Amino acid sequence: MKFGEESELKNLIKNGEDIHLEAKSSPRLYYLNIPKKFVTGTVYDPVVKEVITGVTCTLTDDGSNKKYTTATDGFWRLLVRGLVVGNFSLKLAKDAKEKKIFSINTVSDVNLGDITLT
């Protein structure tokens, strides 16, 4: 915790968040490094029994339509971090492989486990 005059702490305050935005007041308490939600899972092909890298993963915020795009990595997982609490749609695609769409709620972190893509 840091205490001080707002003018002296303005560099910290600009990166801070007020988690009680509904009050619409000038906060005197700012939070730094608030953990955000994440979505993860492992994409694999059940026919050849192998994990798949390079799958394009597009997560869309159903409220704001903001898109987060990533690809499965060297650990064969998809991972999207820094999400707010809300409803999202996840679309997976690679080459001619089937596209899958999931509805996700990030009230807590989401692990989709093993996801088949054939």
C-alpha positions in Angstrom: 0.0 0.0 0.0 1.1 3.5 -0.7 -0.3 6.6 0.9 0.2 10.1 -0.3 -1.1 13.0 -2.2 -2.8 12.2 -5.6 -0.5 14.7 -7.3 2.6 12.8 -6.0 1.2 9.4 -7.0 -0.2 10.3 -10.4 2.2 7.9 -12.2 0.8 5.0 -10.1 -2.8 6.2 -10.3 -2.8 6.3 -14.1 -2.3 2.5 -14.1 -4.8 1.9 -11.3 -8.3 0.7 -11.4 -11.4 1.6 -9.3 -13.3 -1.6 -9.0 -16.5 0.2 -7.8 -17.2 2.1 -11.0 -20.9 2.0 -10.5 -20.5 4.7 -7.8 -19.4 7.2 -10.4 -17.4 9.1 -7.9 -13.8 10.3 -7.8 -12.1 7.4 -6.0 -9.5 7.9 -3.4 -8.5 4.2 -3.5 -6.9 2.8 -6.6 -6.0 -0.8 -7.2 -2.9 -2.0 -9.2 -2.4 -5.4 -10.7 -5.9 -6.7 -10.3 -5.9 -10.3 -11.5 -7.9 -10.8 -14.7 -9.7 -13.9 -15.9 -8.3 -16.4 -18.4 -9.5 -19.1 -20.8 -7.3 -22.2 -21.6 -7.6 -25.6 -23.1 -5.7 -28.2 -25.2 -6.6 -28.8 -28.8 -6.1 -32.3 -30.2 -7.0 -34.6 -33.2 -8.6 -37.8 -31.8 -8.1 -39.6 -35.1 -4.3 -39.4 -35.1 -4.2 -39.0 -31.3 -2.0 -35.9 -31.5 -2.2 -32.4 -30.1 -2.5 -29.6 -32.7 -0.4 -26.4 -32.8 -1.2 -23.4 -34.8 -4.9 -23.5 -34.3 -6.4 -20.0 -34.6 -8.4 -19.1 -31.5 -10.7 -16.1 -31.7 -12.4 -15.1 -28.4 -15.1 -12.5 -28.9 -16.6 -10.5 -26.0 -20.4 -10.8 -26.6 -21.0 -7.4 -24.9 -18.4 -5.2 -26.5 -17.5 -7.3 -29.6 -13.8 -6.9 -28.7 -11.8 -9.8 -30.2 -8.8 -11.6 -28.7 -6.9 -13.7 -31.2 -4.2 -16.2 -30.5 -2.9 -19.5 -31.7 -2.2 -22.8 -29.9 1.4 -22.7 -28.8 4.3 -25.1 -28.3 2.5 -26.5 -25.3 -0.5 -27.2 -27.7 -2.8 -25.1 -25.6 -4.8 -22.0 -26.2 -4.4 -19.3 -23.6 -6.2 -16.0 -23.5 -5.4 -13.8 -20.5 -6.5 -10.4 -19.2 -10.3 -10.9 -19.6 -13.0 -9.1 -17.8 -16.0 -11.0 -16.3 -18.5 -11.5 -19.1 -19.8 -13.7 -21.8 -17.6 -14.7 -24.7 -17.7 -16.8 -27.9 -14.7 -18.9 -28.8 -14.1 -20.0 -32.4 -11.3 -22.5 -33.3 -10.1 -23.1 -36.8 -7.1 -24.7 -38.6 -6.8 -25.3 -42.4 -9.7 -27.5 -43.4 -10.3 -28.7 -39.9 -13.7 -28.3 -38.3 -14.5 -25.0 -36.7 -15.9 -25.1 -33.2 -17.7 -22.4 -31.4 -18.1 -22.3 -27.6 -20.1 -20.0 -25.3 -18.0 -19.1 -22.3 -18.7 -17.1 -19.1 -15.7 -15.8 -17.3 -17.2 -15.4 -13.8 -14.2 -17.5 -12.9 -11.2 -18.8 -14.9 -12.1 -21.3 -17.6 -10.2 -24.5 -18.5 -11.9 -26.1 -21.4 -9.8 -29.3 -21.0 -9.2 -31.4 -24.1 -10.9 -30.0 -27.2 -11.2 -32.2 -30.2 -10.8 -30.7 -33.7 -11.2 -33.1 -36.6 
